[in-house]
Amino acid sequence: MANQDNKNQDNKNNNFFNNNPLLAFAIFSIVIIMIFKSFVGEGEGLGTVLNSNNIAQTKQVKYSEIKTQIESGSIKSVKLTPSTVEAIADADGRRVRYVAQNVPTYDKDLIPLLEEKKITYEGVMGNGFLSELLSMMLPILIFFGIWIFLAKKMSKGMGGGILGAGKADKLINSEKPDTKFSDVQGVEEAKDEVKEIVDFLKFPERYMELGAKIPKGLLLVGPPGTGKTLLAKAVAGEASVPFFSVSGSGFIEMFVGVGASRVRDLFAQAKKEAPSIIFIDEIDAIGKSRASGGQMGGNDEREQTLNQLLAEMDGFGTDTPVIVLAATNRPEILDAALLRAGRFDRQVLVDKPDFDGRLAILKVHSKGVKLSSKVDLTIVAKQTAGLAGADLANIINEAALLAGRFNKKEIEQADLLESIERSFVGLEKKNRKISEVEKRIVAYHESGHALMAELTKGATRVTKVSIIPRGLGALGYTLHLPDDEDRFLKQKHELMAEIDVLLGGRAAEEVFIGEISTGAGNDLDRATAILKDMVSVYGMSDIAGLMVLKRSENSFLGGGMASTDYSEQMAEDIDNHIKATLNERYAFVKKTLNEYHQAIENMTAVLLDVEVIEGTKVRSIIDEYEKENNMKSRLAHGDKIAKAEAFAKEQALKNQEEEDA
């Protein structure tokens, strides 16, 4: 028991100094200065020692001995202070200093004796109480000033600095958002999931009377830019409750325990303002699985922060209407304890929008800009498949910047289409100078891509062909944008069609120029990757059958580390299959290009002349060539073309009616 009491007392002392760092610092400074003064002695004595290099020895003696030395005439000079008498004497040719402490100031015979012996003497005024106190406190004040200066400097990047490193006040964005569900478009299923949370925050008693337990946490999962943060703000805005938002990385610091303290502070503030919402963005920064952690101090801090978060979420009862929302695009790396029932009870997928969602998002972001009456957002929505909400907002903004650059009063359809191309391909580089030889190579290369895209069943039809450099290294490009319903699956013949289109550029160089260039490097890489996936992932060959030979460790967003587990013989068979398939498709593509030899020449001539042609021009060149040579049309998109032409006529008629009105 005695040992336990001692431990408790030590803990109390530690807590006292931890909670009062300024007082602890002041006490420590005073103790250090007093120890220093006790070793050094009086300031004047110190000065004498330092300045009297010709003194061989200093002796501490009694006052009576100094007086005896004075009476004998061996003393040369005397210094009097309120607490000491210092006498300098010659002994055997060396100068010796005698110092007597606690001098009896009532000795009135000392001064007459010094004058009688004609000894030089001087007096030093005492410092007094205030001077002594100032000399003691001045170093403390200097140290304290340095401490405050460093604390202010470090607090800018630490949410509280050295003296308040655990505070979360500066890291938390507390507000009552005015965002509503009407501002969030393209994620209708996700909105339906979170509406129940809003209803609970508005009418918690309705659920408590039934004995229902509202989910304590809701995890918003989805790719970047899909509107996870916006959806969380809409929940708080609809419920009209305080919204505490913080980034997951804001909890982690170099000091172990700071993150856990900030978590406690965050939840304490949310409870005071309940009903409220806590939103933790990028929660994977602190919620990474502990099974994969190492032994470094940074991981220890992350684990302590995660443990505190788990404990705080367990501490919420049904009578505490505080909902925890979190967002991540890497749910597969989160700790299992975070995802169990009772913490993040639900996972809501906030995915990329479909066609209707993209159209709704475009309408939301176009409210604040001036669009021409002839702008058709339906075309923009069709040509932006695969883009997230943030990408669509950027397209609208880029179009506005383009219109402003050319001093337009309204944003036109051409501005929006150019903005789409910038998003997919990159900025146009009209000032980049390329030789006529390279320009000709690029023209044939892109014509080969365009022809195969239009003649191959399952390929995406051409939207635009350009030989103007764009982006980081593209000297030309063939733009394929889907113009029909969204696609989530690809069939085998569509993958093979994509390979044929990719090989079309290199094949055109060989057929029409007689020599290949380095421009097809990326095309060959993509074609090889497609064939590898067909064999090892999709089971679309007889080499591996239905065996899956490559497994992705990142199952949500893809692109993670892939593990392979098969024999060397299987690897050799796969390599031989890919090589044979590429050779087979390459021969077929060259044969097709030779059959449409003049169509490629015509397309290349137009490209060299105007540099950019639309997909309709590509199809008209092919169609004219087939008619001139009495060939049966091989255009693979005849139904799509008819549909597009009908749609264009309908839009033109609609625009004409609006102008007449």
Summary of the structure (lengths in Angstrom):
residues: 661
radius of gyration: 41.8
end to end distance: 95.5
largest distance: 143.4
contacts: 1954
relative contact order: 0.06
helix: 56%
strand: 13%
